[in-house]
């Protein structure tokens, strides 16, 4: 018998999951969605054919609940759901920084909880979703989460103790690349190229480099060395990056993101 899945909080990530599940073969009839605004509910019904319900109805009817609110709204959402939940439901959290312990202590005893940290490329089916099980989650529960999030990219299981590091690397990771592309575009303009041309050159270089990293299996150092000829243009650029401490700055930035994720998870940030 097919399971009913409810997505609670249909912002960009929630909607990406809905659309990805449908593309992966889930029936719209087996999906529920919740949203705060009536016009948003109508939009989701028209676009995907899913039923939109209240949070309480989702808790009563769904076998799997995917919680995708803003982190600061999670406590209120759990208070709304708990009176209608039983411990045989699977709860998947896609809210940044929220621990499985925080959720478990607000739900019926024994409720399986899985924590997932997706990143924004789920919007184009190229996401990376990092998955950790709570104290009551079994292998089958983790497999359910992998099936759902695998429809919008890749998944990786890690201990929950590594979630903050993964958030810093993967959750925030796309922003680092956008920042780099922005800086390289400015450099192209400084060198006399039109913005659109500079942007196209850099984006295609980024896409090509990413595909080579993914498909070649080569270490990034080896791929970089293949571009870096003696006394050439690339080694001159690499020297300047090292002179300006770009490597050290990037490591420090990712450590700062990790620390911020920890602070958010403990409520001290």
Protein Blocks (a to p, Z undefined) as FASTA:
>chain_A
ZZddddehiafklmmmmmmmmmnopafklpccddfbfklmmmmmmmnopacddfklmmmm
pmbdcdfbdfklmmmmmmmmmmmpcfkbccddfbehiafklmmmmmcehiacddddddfk
lmnopaccdddddfkbcfklmmmmmmmmmmnoccddddfklmmmmmmmmmmmmmmmmmmm
mmmmmmmmmnopafklmmmmmmmmmmmmmmmmmmnopafklmmmmmmcghilklmmmmmm
mmnommmmmmmmmmmmmmmmmmmmnopZZ
